C-alpha cells in the first residue's frame, strides 16, 4: 500500500485528491405521517453529509433509478425543479469555490453562506438613499474589480482575501489608509446586515479578525490670510467664477453650510436676518429646523440674488436649473453631485488666481469655519451646535485635527 507523504504524494508520485459527488435520496425512515424526506447527499472520501431539500413525499412516488419524483405525485414538477436547482448549485459551488469541501457546500446549500456576496450587496443598497447607494456601490465595484468581476460566496471572503485586497488598494490604486478603512467599513456593513438577516453565521464574519486602521484625515481649510486673498481676488462680475466664490463664502459665513443645503436653500428659509432650514443630509431622520442669525457678510451676498418679489419656494442661488423637473429625490441628488464636482473645478481656478496652492473644495468652507471658530470662540459646545454635529465628541475630534498651531507655538517656546 502506498502511503501519502505530508504533501499528499504517494510513494509512486500520485497526488491525493478529494473527490466530491452528489446524489438525491430519500430519508432512511418515514416520518410520523408516513412520508419520506428528500435529501441531497454529498459524498467526500466516502463520508456523507445530507442537505434537506425541503419536501417530503410518499415512498411510492419516488423513482430511485431516475432520482426524481414520479408523475403520480401532484407536485412532481415543482419538486423536480427544486432537485435540479440544488444539484446545479452544488456543482457550481464545487467548481467555483476555492476553499471547497463537503462541509462548505453543505452549509452553503442550507442557506447559511450560500448567498453570493455581490448579488446580496447590490440588493442591499437598492432601497438606500441615493448618496448611500452611490458611495457603497463605488466600494462594491472596486472590490469586484479586484476579484476579476467574478461573484463570490460569503464563505469565500476570508481574512487573507481582505488583507490582499487592502494591499492592492494601497499599491495599485494608491488609496490612503483612511480611504481604505472607509471602503472596507462599507463591506463590513454588508456582512453585518447579512448576519442580522440570517444569511451568514456570526462566526463566518472575517471582519471579527480584522482591525480597520484609520489615519489622520487631512481637512483642507484656509488661513485668515488665504481667506482674504480668496475673498478679494478680482473676478468678472456675474461670471461662473464670481458666482462660485459667492456660494463658497456664503457657506462659510453661514456656519459651514454643506453644498447640498446651499443648492436647495429657498427664500422661505430666510426671514429678515434669520436663516432656518432642515439639513438635506439628515432630513429623513431629523426634521427639526436649524436656525442661525445671518452674518451681514452673507446678507450682502444674498442681496445680489434677490429679485423684487421672489417666490418663497424659489431657490436663493441659481445652482440647480429652475426649469428642470426632478421626478425623484435621487434625480435631485444626482444633479447636486454633478454641480458640486463642477463647482470644485471652478474653486481650483479661483485659488490659482488668488495664489492659493491648497486643493480647495466646497466642503473646505465648513473646515475653514470650524478652524476659525476654534481660534476665536473657544466654546466647543457653541461650535458643535453651529456645525450641527449630533454629539459634542464629534466636534472635539473634528477640531483637534486643526490644532497644529498650538503644538507649533509650544515648540517655539521650548526652542526659541
MARDODREN-665586 format. One record per residue (C-alpha): residue number from 1; residue in three letters; y, z, x. Coordinates in Angstrom, 1 decimal. Last residue first. Layout:
% MARDODREN-665586
(site NUM 'ALA' (Y Z X)) ...
***
This chain:
% MARDODREN-665586
(site 416 'UNK' (79.8 20.9 13.1)) (site 415 'UNK' (76.1 21.4 13.5)) (site 414 'UNK' (75.5 24.1 10.8)) (site 413 'UNK' (78.4 23.3 8.5)) (site 412 'UNK' (77.7 19.6 8.8)) (site 411 'UNK' (74.1 20.2 7.9)) (site 410 'UNK' (75.1 22.2 4.8)) (site 409 'UNK' (77.6 19.5 3.8)) (site 408 'UNK' (74.8 16.9 3.9)) (site 407 'UNK' (72.5 19.2 1.9)) (site 406 'UNK' (75.1 19.5 -0.9)) (site 405 'UNK' (75.9 15.7 -0.7)) (site 404 'UNK' (72.2 14.9 -1.4)) (site 403 'UNK' (72.3 16.3 -4.9)) (site 402 'UNK' (71.5 13.2 -6.8)) (site 401 'UNK' (67.8 13.8 -7.3)) (site 400 'UNK' (68.5 17.3 -8.4)) (site 399 'UNK' (70.5 15.9 -11.4)) (site 398 'UNK' (67.4 14.3 -13.0)) (site 397 'UNK' (65.2 17.3 -12.3)) (site 396 'UNK' (67.7 19.6 -13.9)) (site 395 'UNK' (68.2 17.2 -16.8)) (site 394 'UNK' (64.5 17.1 -17.5)) (site 393 'UNK' (64.4 20.9 -17.2)) (site 392 'UNK' (67.0 21.0 -20.0)) (site 391 'UNK' (64.6 19.5 -22.5)) (site 390 'UNK' (65.1 16.7 -25.1)) (site 389 'UNK' (67.7 14.9 -23.0)) (site 388 'UNK' (70.6 13.6 -25.0)) (site 387 'UNK' (72.7 12.8 -21.8)) (site 386 'UNK' (75.7 14.6 -23.3)) (site 385 'UNK' (73.5 17.6 -24.3)) (site 384 'UNK' (71.9 17.8 -20.8)) (site 383 'UNK' (75.4 17.5 -19.2)) (site 382 'UNK' (76.5 20.5 -21.3)) (site 381 'UNK' (73.4 22.5 -20.4)) (site 380 'UNK' (73.8 21.7 -16.7)) (site 379 'UNK' (77.3 23.0 -16.6)) (site 378 'UNK' (78.7 22.3 -13.1)) (site 377 'UNK' (81.4 20.1 -14.7)) (site 376 'UNK' (82.9 18.1 -11.8)) (site 375 'UNK' (80.0 17.3 -9.4)) (site 374 'UNK' (77.2 17.3 -11.9)) (site 373 'UNK' (79.2 15.3 -14.4)) (site 372 'UNK' (79.9 12.6 -11.7)) (site 371 'UNK' (76.2 12.4 -11.0)) (site 370 'UNK' (75.3 12.2 -14.7)) (site 369 'UNK' (77.9 9.5 -15.4)) (site 368 'UNK' (76.8 7.4 -12.4)) (site 367 'UNK' (73.2 7.6 -13.5)) (site 366 'UNK' (74.0 6.5 -17.0)) (site 365 'UNK' (76.2 3.7 -15.8)) (site 364 'UNK' (73.3 2.8 -13.4)) (site 363 'UNK' (71.4 1.8 -16.6)) (site 362 'UNK' (73.3 -1.4 -16.7)) (site 361 'UNK' (72.1 -2.3 -13.2)) (site 360 'UNK' (73.7 -2.1 -9.8)) (site 359 'UNK' (71.8 -3.1 -6.7)) (site 358 'UNK' (74.3 -1.5 -4.3)) (site 357 'UNK' (76.4 -3.5 -1.8)) (site 356 'UNK' (79.7 -3.0 -3.5)) (site 355 'UNK' (82.5 -5.3 -2.1)) (site 354 'UNK' (84.1 -5.7 -5.5)) (site 353 'UNK' (83.3 -9.5 -5.7)) (site 352 'UNK' (79.7 -8.8 -4.8)) (site 351 'UNK' (79.5 -5.9 -7.3)) (site 350 'UNK' (80.8 -8.2 -10.0)) (site 349 'UNK' (78.2 -10.8 -9.2)) (site 348 'UNK' (75.4 -8.1 -9.3)) (site 347 'UNK' (76.7 -7.0 -12.7)) (site 346 'UNK' (76.4 -10.5 -14.0)) (site 345 'UNK' (72.7 -10.6 -13.2)) (site 344 'UNK' (72.3 -7.2 -14.9)) (site 343 'UNK' (74.0 -8.5 -18.0)) (site 342 'UNK' (71.4 -11.3 -18.3)) (site 341 'UNK' (68.5 -8.9 -18.0)) (site 340 'UNK' (70.0 -6.7 -20.7)) (site 339 'UNK' (70.6 -9.8 -22.9)) (site 338 'UNK' (66.9 -10.6 -22.8)) (site 337 'UNK' (65.8 -7.0 -23.5)) (site 336 'UNK' (68.3 -6.8 -26.4)) (site 335 'UNK' (66.9 -10.1 -27.8)) (site 334 'UNK' (63.3 -8.8 -27.6)) (site 333 'UNK' (64.4 -5.6 -29.2)) (site 332 'UNK' (66.0 -7.4 -32.1)) (site 331 'UNK' (62.9 -9.6 -32.6)) (site 330 'UNK' (60.6 -6.5 -32.5)) (site 329 'UNK' (62.7 -4.9 -35.2)) (site 328 'UNK' (61.7 -7.8 -37.4)) (site 327 'UNK' (63.3 -10.7 -39.2)) (site 326 'UNK' (66.3 -11.0 -36.9)) (site 325 'UNK' (68.8 -13.5 -38.3)) (site 324 'UNK' (71.2 -14.9 -35.8)) (site 323 'UNK' (74.8 -15.3 -36.9)) (site 322 'UNK' (76.0 -12.0 -35.3)) (site 321 'UNK' (74.6 -13.1 -31.9)) (site 320 'UNK' (74.0 -9.9 -30.0)) (site 319 'UNK' (76.4 -8.8 -27.2)) (site 318 'UNK' (79.6 -9.3 -29.1)) (site 317 'UNK' (80.6 -5.6 -28.9)) (site 316 'UNK' (81.5 -3.4 -31.9)) (site 315 'UNK' (78.7 -4.8 -34.1)) (site 314 'UNK' (79.7 -5.4 -37.7)) (site 313 'UNK' (78.2 -2.9 -40.2)) (site 312 'UNK' (81.6 -1.2 -41.0)) (site 311 'UNK' (83.2 -4.6 -41.4)) (site 310 'UNK' (86.2 -5.1 -39.2)) (site 309 'UNK' (89.6 -5.3 -40.8)) (site 308 'UNK' (92.3 -6.4 -38.3)) (site 307 'UNK' (89.8 -7.2 -35.5)) (site 306 'UNK' (88.6 -4.6 -32.9)) (site 305 'UNK' (87.2 -5.9 -29.7)) (site 304 'UNK' (90.1 -5.3 -27.3)) (site 303 'UNK' (90.6 -1.8 -28.8)) (site 302 'UNK' (87.1 -0.9 -27.6)) (site 301 'UNK' (88.4 -1.0 -24.0)) (site 300 'UNK' (91.3 1.3 -24.7)) (site 299 'UNK' (89.2 3.7 -26.7)) (site 298 'UNK' (86.7 4.0 -23.8)) (site 297 'UNK' (89.4 5.0 -21.4)) (site 296 'UNK' (90.8 7.4 -24.0)) (site 295 'UNK' (87.5 9.3 -24.0)) (site 294 'UNK' (85.7 9.2 -27.3)) (site 293 'UNK' (84.7 12.6 -28.6)) (site 292 'UNK' (80.9 13.0 -29.0)) (site 291 'UNK' (78.4 12.9 -31.8)) (site 290 'UNK' (74.6 12.2 -31.6)) (site 289 'UNK' (73.2 11.6 -35.0)) (site 288 'UNK' (69.9 13.3 -36.1)) (site 287 'UNK' (67.2 10.7 -36.9)) (site 286 'UNK' (64.7 11.8 -34.2)) (site 285 'UNK' (61.2 10.2 -34.4)) (site 284 'UNK' (61.8 6.5 -35.3)) (site 283 'UNK' (65.4 6.6 -33.9)) (site 282 'UNK' (64.2 7.8 -30.5)) (site 281 'UNK' (65.1 4.9 -28.2)) (site 280 'UNK' (67.7 3.4 -30.6)) (site 279 'UNK' (69.8 6.6 -30.4)) (site 278 'UNK' (71.4 7.6 -33.6)) (site 277 'UNK' (75.2 7.3 -33.6)) (site 276 'UNK' (78.5 9.2 -33.9)) (site 275 'UNK' (81.6 8.5 -31.8)) (site 274 'UNK' (84.8 10.4 -32.6)) (site 273 'UNK' (88.3 9.3 -31.7)) (site 272 'UNK' (89.0 7.9 -35.2)) (site 271 'UNK' (85.7 7.4 -36.8)) (site 270 'UNK' (83.4 5.2 -34.7)) (site 269 'UNK' (79.8 4.7 -35.7)) (site 268 'UNK' (80.9 2.7 -38.8)) (site 267 'UNK' (82.2 0.1 -36.3)) (site 266 'UNK' (78.7 -0.7 -35.1)) (site 265 'UNK' (76.9 0.0 -31.8)) (site 264 'UNK' (73.7 -2.1 -31.6)) (site 263 'UNK' (74.2 -3.5 -28.1)) (site 262 'UNK' (75.8 -0.3 -26.8)) (site 261 'UNK' (72.7 1.6 -28.1)) (site 260 'UNK' (70.2 -0.8 -26.5)) (site 259 'UNK' (72.2 -0.7 -23.2)) (site 258 'UNK' (72.0 3.1 -23.0)) (site 257 'UNK' (75.0 5.3 -23.3)) (site 256 'UNK' (75.9 7.3 -20.1)) (site 255 'UNK' (78.3 9.8 -21.6)) (site 254 'UNK' (80.6 7.3 -23.5)) (site 253 'UNK' (82.7 6.7 -20.4)) (site 252 'UNK' (79.8 5.2 -18.5)) (site 251 'UNK' (78.6 3.0 -21.4)) (site 250 'UNK' (82.1 1.9 -22.0)) (site 249 'UNK' (82.4 1.0 -18.3)) (site 248 'UNK' (79.2 -1.1 -18.5)) (site 247 'UNK' (80.3 -2.9 -21.6)) (site 246 'UNK' (83.8 -3.6 -20.3)) (site 245 'UNK' (82.4 -4.9 -16.9)) (site 244 'UNK' (80.1 -7.3 -18.8)) (site 243 'UNK' (83.0 -8.5 -20.9)) (site 242 'UNK' (85.0 -9.4 -17.7)) (site 241 'UNK' (82.0 -11.0 -16.1)) (site 240 'UNK' (81.4 -13.2 -19.2)) (site 239 'UNK' (85.1 -14.2 -19.1)) (site 238 'UNK' (87.6 -12.9 -21.7)) (site 237 'UNK' (90.1 -12.1 -19.0)) (site 236 'UNK' (89.3 -13.6 -15.6)) (site 235 'UNK' (88.2 -10.8 -13.2)) (site 234 'UNK' (90.3 -8.9 -10.6)) (site 233 'UNK' (88.3 -5.9 -9.1)) (site 232 'UNK' (89.9 -2.7 -10.7)) (site 231 'UNK' (87.0 -1.0 -12.4)) (site 230 'UNK' (84.3 -1.9 -9.8)) (site 229 'UNK' (86.6 -0.8 -6.9)) (site 228 'UNK' (87.4 2.5 -8.7)) (site 227 'UNK' (83.7 3.1 -9.3)) (site 226 'UNK' (82.9 2.4 -5.7)) (site 225 'UNK' (85.4 5.1 -4.6)) (site 224 'UNK' (84.1 7.6 -7.2)) (site 223 'UNK' (80.5 6.9 -5.9)) (site 222 'UNK' (78.4 4.5 -7.9)) (site 221 'UNK' (74.9 5.2 -9.1)) (site 220 'UNK' (71.4 3.9 -8.2)) (site 219 'UNK' (68.6 6.3 -9.1)) (site 218 'UNK' (66.0 6.0 -6.3)) (site 217 'UNK' (62.9 7.8 -7.6)) (site 216 'UNK' (61.3 10.5 -5.4)) (site 215 'UNK' (57.6 9.6 -5.0)) (site 214 'UNK' (55.0 10.5 -7.5)) (site 213 'UNK' (51.3 10.6 -6.8)) (site 212 'UNK' (48.7 10.3 -9.6)) (site 211 'UNK' (45.8 12.8 -8.9)) (site 210 'UNK' (42.5 11.1 -9.6)) (site 209 'UNK' (39.1 12.8 -10.3)) (site 208 'UNK' (39.8 13.5 -14.0)) (site 207 'UNK' (41.2 10.0 -14.1)) (site 206 'UNK' (37.7 8.6 -13.9)) (site 205 'UNK' (37.0 9.6 -17.5)) (site 204 'UNK' (33.3 9.5 -18.0)) (site 203 'UNK' (33.0 13.3 -18.5)) (site 202 'UNK' (35.3 13.1 -21.6)) (site 201 'UNK' (32.9 10.8 -23.5)) (site 200 'UNK' (34.2 7.4 -24.4)) (site 199 'UNK' (34.7 5.7 -27.7)) (site 198 'UNK' (35.0 9.0 -29.5)) (site 197 'UNK' (38.6 8.3 -30.8)) (site 196 'UNK' (40.1 11.0 -28.6)) (site 195 'UNK' (38.2 9.7 -25.6)) (site 194 'UNK' (39.5 6.2 -26.2)) (site 193 'UNK' (43.0 7.6 -26.5)) (site 192 'UNK' (42.7 9.4 -23.2)) (site 191 'UNK' (41.4 6.3 -21.5)) (site 190 'UNK' (44.4 4.3 -22.9)) (site 189 'UNK' (46.8 7.0 -21.6)) (site 188 'UNK' (45.2 6.7 -18.2)) (site 187 'UNK' (46.0 3.0 -18.1)) (site 186 'UNK' (49.6 3.9 -18.8)) (site 185 'UNK' (49.5 6.6 -16.1)) (site 184 'UNK' (48.2 4.0 -13.7)) (site 183 'UNK' (51.4 1.9 -14.2)) (site 182 'UNK' (53.7 4.9 -13.8)) (site 181 'UNK' (52.0 6.0 -10.6)) (site 180 'UNK' (52.0 2.5 -9.1)) (site 179 'UNK' (55.7 2.1 -9.8)) (site 178 'UNK' (56.4 5.6 -8.4)) (site 177 'UNK' (54.5 4.9 -5.2)) (site 176 'UNK' (56.3 1.6 -4.7)) (site 175 'UNK' (54.7 -1.8 -5.5)) (site 174 'UNK' (54.5 -4.4 -2.8)) (site 173 'UNK' (52.2 -6.5 -4.9)) (site 172 'UNK' (49.6 -7.2 -2.3)) (site 171 'UNK' (49.7 -4.1 -0.2)) (site 170 'UNK' (50.7 -1.4 -2.7)) (site 169 'UNK' (49.2 -2.8 -5.8)) (site 168 'UNK' (46.0 -3.7 -3.9)) (site 167 'UNK' (45.8 -0.1 -2.6)) (site 166 'UNK' (46.0 1.2 -6.2)) (site 165 'UNK' (43.4 -1.2 -7.3)) (site 164 'UNK' (41.0 0.0 -4.6)) (site 163 'UNK' (41.6 3.5 -5.7)) (site 162 'UNK' (41.0 2.5 -9.4)) (site 161 'UNK' (37.8 0.8 -8.5)) (site 160 'UNK' (36.6 3.7 -6.4)) (site 159 'UNK' (37.4 6.2 -9.2)) (site 158 'UNK' (35.3 4.1 -11.6)) (site 157 'UNK' (36.1 1.5 -14.3)) (site 156 'UNK' (32.7 0.1 -15.0)) (site 155 'UNK' (31.9 2.7 -17.7)) (site 154 'UNK' (35.0 1.5 -19.7)) (site 153 'UNK' (33.4 -1.9 -19.9)) (site 152 'UNK' (35.1 -4.6 -18.0)) (site 151 'UNK' (36.8 -7.8 -19.1)) (site 150 'UNK' (37.1 -10.5 -16.5)) (site 149 'UNK' (40.6 -11.9 -15.6)) (site 148 'UNK' (40.0 -11.8 -11.9)) (site 147 'UNK' (39.7 -8.0 -11.5)) (site 146 'UNK' (43.2 -7.7 -10.1)) (site 145 'UNK' (44.7 -10.0 -12.6)) (site 144 'UNK' (43.4 -7.8 -15.4)) (site 143 'UNK' (45.0 -4.8 -13.9)) (site 142 'UNK' (48.4 -6.6 -13.8)) (site 141 'UNK' (47.9 -7.8 -17.4)) (site 140 'UNK' (47.2 -4.2 -18.5)) (site 139 'UNK' (50.3 -2.9 -16.7)) (site 138 'UNK' (52.6 -5.6 -18.3)) (site 137 'UNK' (50.9 -5.0 -21.7)) (site 136 'UNK' (51.9 -1.3 -21.4)) (site 135 'UNK' (55.6 -2.0 -20.9)) (site 134 'UNK' (55.8 -4.8 -23.5)) (site 133 'UNK' (53.9 -2.9 -26.2)) (site 132 'UNK' (55.9 0.3 -25.6)) (site 131 'UNK' (59.1 -1.7 -25.9)) (site 130 'UNK' (57.9 -3.4 -29.1)) (site 129 'UNK' (56.8 -0.1 -30.8)) (site 128 'UNK' (53.0 0.4 -31.0)) (site 127 'UNK' (50.8 -1.1 -33.6)) (site 126 'UNK' (49.1 -3.7 -31.4)) (site 125 'UNK' (49.1 -1.5 -28.3)) (site 124 'UNK' (45.6 -0.1 -28.8)) (site 123 'UNK' (44.1 -3.5 -29.7)) (site 122 'UNK' (45.1 -4.8 -26.3)) (site 121 'UNK' (43.6 -1.8 -24.6)) (site 120 'UNK' (40.3 -2.0 -26.6)) (site 119 'UNK' (39.7 -5.6 -25.6)) (site 118 'UNK' (40.8 -4.8 -22.1)) (site 117 'UNK' (38.4 -1.9 -21.8)) (site 116 'UNK' (35.3 -3.5 -23.4)) (site 115 'UNK' (33.7 -1.0 -25.7)) (site 114 'UNK' (30.1 0.1 -25.0)) (site 113 'UNK' (31.0 3.4 -23.4)) (site 112 'UNK' (29.8 5.9 -26.1)) (site 111 'UNK' (28.8 3.3 -28.7)) (site 110 'UNK' (25.1 3.9 -28.5)) (site 109 'UNK' (24.8 0.5 -26.8)) (site 108 'UNK' (26.9 1.7 -23.9)) (site 107 'UNK' (24.8 4.8 -23.5)) (site 106 'UNK' (21.6 2.8 -23.5)) (site 105 'UNK' (23.0 0.3 -21.0)) (site 104 'UNK' (24.3 3.0 -18.7)) (site 103 'UNK' (20.9 4.8 -18.9)) (site 102 'UNK' (18.9 1.7 -18.3)) (site 101 'UNK' (20.8 0.8 -15.2)) (site 100 'UNK' (23.9 -1.2 -14.4)) (site 99 'UNK' (26.6 -0.5 -11.9)) (site 98 'UNK' (28.0 -4.0 -11.6)) (site 97 'UNK' (28.0 -4.7 -15.3)) (site 96 'UNK' (27.9 -8.4 -16.2)) (site 95 'UNK' (24.3 -9.5 -16.4)) (site 94 'UNK' (22.7 -6.3 -17.7)) (site 93 'UNK' (25.5 -5.6 -20.1)) (site 92 'UNK' (25.3 -9.2 -21.4)) (site 91 'UNK' (21.5 -8.8 -22.0)) (site 90 'UNK' (22.1 -5.6 -23.9)) (site 89 'UNK' (24.9 -7.0 -26.0)) (site 88 'UNK' (22.8 -10.0 -26.8)) (site 87 'UNK' (19.9 -7.7 -27.9)) (site 86 'UNK' (22.4 -5.7 -30.0)) (site 85 'UNK' (23.6 -8.8 -31.7)) (site 84 'UNK' (20.2 -10.4 -32.3)) (site 83 'UNK' (19.0 -7.1 -33.9)) (site 82 'UNK' (22.1 -6.9 -36.1)) (site 81 'UNK' (21.6 -10.5 -37.2)) (site 80 'UNK' (18.0 -9.6 -38.1)) (site 79 'UNK' (19.2 -6.6 -40.1)) (site 78 'UNK' (21.7 -8.6 -42.1)) (site 77 'UNK' (19.3 -11.4 -42.8)) (site 76 'UNK' (16.4 -9.1 -43.8)) (site 75 'UNK' (18.5 -7.1 -46.2)) (site 74 'UNK' (16.3 -7.8 -49.2)) (site 73 'UNK' (12.9 -7.3 -47.4)) (site 72 'UNK' (10.3 -10.0 -48.2)) (site 71 'UNK' (12.0 -12.3 -45.7)) (site 70 'UNK' (10.3 -10.3 -42.9)) (site 69 'UNK' (12.3 -8.2 -40.4)) (site 68 'UNK' (12.1 -9.4 -36.8)) (site 67 'UNK' (10.0 -8.8 -33.7)) (site 66 'UNK' (8.3 -12.2 -34.0)) (site 65 'UNK' (4.9 -10.7 -33.4)) (site 64 'UNK' (5.5 -7.3 -34.9)) (site 63 'UNK' (6.8 -8.8 -38.2)) (site 62 'UNK' (8.2 -5.7 -40.1)) (site 61 'UNK' (8.4 -5.7 -43.9)) (site 60 'UNK' (5.0 -3.9 -44.4)) (site 59 'UNK' (6.2 -0.9 -42.3)) (site 58 'UNK' (9.1 -0.2 -44.7)) (site 57 'UNK' (12.5 -0.4 -43.2)) (site 56 'UNK' (15.1 1.9 -41.5)) (site 55 'UNK' (18.4 0.6 -40.0)) (site 54 'UNK' (21.0 1.7 -37.5)) (site 53 'UNK' (19.7 0.0 -34.3)) (site 52 'UNK' (18.6 3.3 -32.7)) (site 51 'UNK' (18.6 3.0 -28.9)) (site 50 'UNK' (15.4 3.9 -27.1)) (site 49 'UNK' (14.8 4.5 -23.4)) (site 48 'UNK' (11.6 3.7 -21.6)) (site 47 'UNK' (10.4 4.1 -18.0)) (site 46 'UNK' (8.1 1.4 -16.6)) (site 45 'UNK' (10.5 0.5 -13.9)) (site 44 'UNK' (13.3 0.1 -16.4)) (site 43 'UNK' (12.4 -0.5 -20.1)) (site 42 'UNK' (15.0 -0.6 -22.8)) (site 41 'UNK' (13.5 -0.3 -26.3)) (site 40 'UNK' (15.9 -1.4 -29.1)) (site 39 'UNK' (14.9 0.7 -32.1)) (site 38 'UNK' (14.3 0.3 -35.8)) (site 37 'UNK' (13.5 3.4 -37.8)) (site 36 'UNK' (10.4 3.4 -40.0)) (site 35 'UNK' (10.3 4.2 -43.8)) (site 34 'UNK' (8.1 6.6 -45.6)) (site 33 'UNK' (11.0 8.6 -47.1)) (site 32 'UNK' (10.2 11.6 -44.8)) (site 31 'UNK' (10.5 9.3 -41.8)) (site 30 'UNK' (7.5 7.3 -40.5)) (site 29 'UNK' (6.1 7.9 -37.1)) (site 28 'UNK' (6.1 5.8 -33.9)) (site 27 'UNK' (9.5 4.2 -34.5)) (site 26 'UNK' (9.6 0.5 -34.9)) (site 25 'UNK' (10.2 -2.0 -32.1)) (site 24 'UNK' (12.7 -4.3 -30.6)) (site 23 'UNK' (12.3 -5.4 -27.0)) (site 22 'UNK' (14.4 -5.3 -23.8)) (site 21 'UNK' (13.6 -5.6 -20.1)) (site 20 'UNK' (15.1 -4.1 -16.9)) (site 19 'UNK' (13.6 -4.7 -13.5)) (site 18 'UNK' (14.8 -2.6 -10.5)) (site 17 'UNK' (14.5 -4.3 -7.2)) (site 16 'UNK' (12.6 -3.4 -4.0)) (site 15 'UNK' (13.2 -6.0 -1.3)) (site 14 'UNK' (10.2 -7.4 0.4)) (site 13 'UNK' (10.1 -7.1 4.2)) (site 12 'UNK' (6.4 -6.7 4.7)) (site 11 'UNK' (6.7 -3.0 5.3)) (site 10 'UNK' (8.7 -2.7 2.2)) (site 9 'UNK' (12.5 -2.7 2.2)) (site 8 'UNK' (14.5 -0.5 -0.2)) (site 7 'UNK' (17.0 0.6 2.5)) (site 6 'UNK' (15.3 4.0 3.0)) (site 5 'UNK' (11.9 2.4 3.6)) (site 4 'UNK' (9.6 1.1 0.9)) (site 3 'UNK' (5.9 1.9 1.1)) (site 2 'UNK' (3.4 -1.0 1.3)) (site 1 'UNK' (0.0 0.0 0.0)) 
***
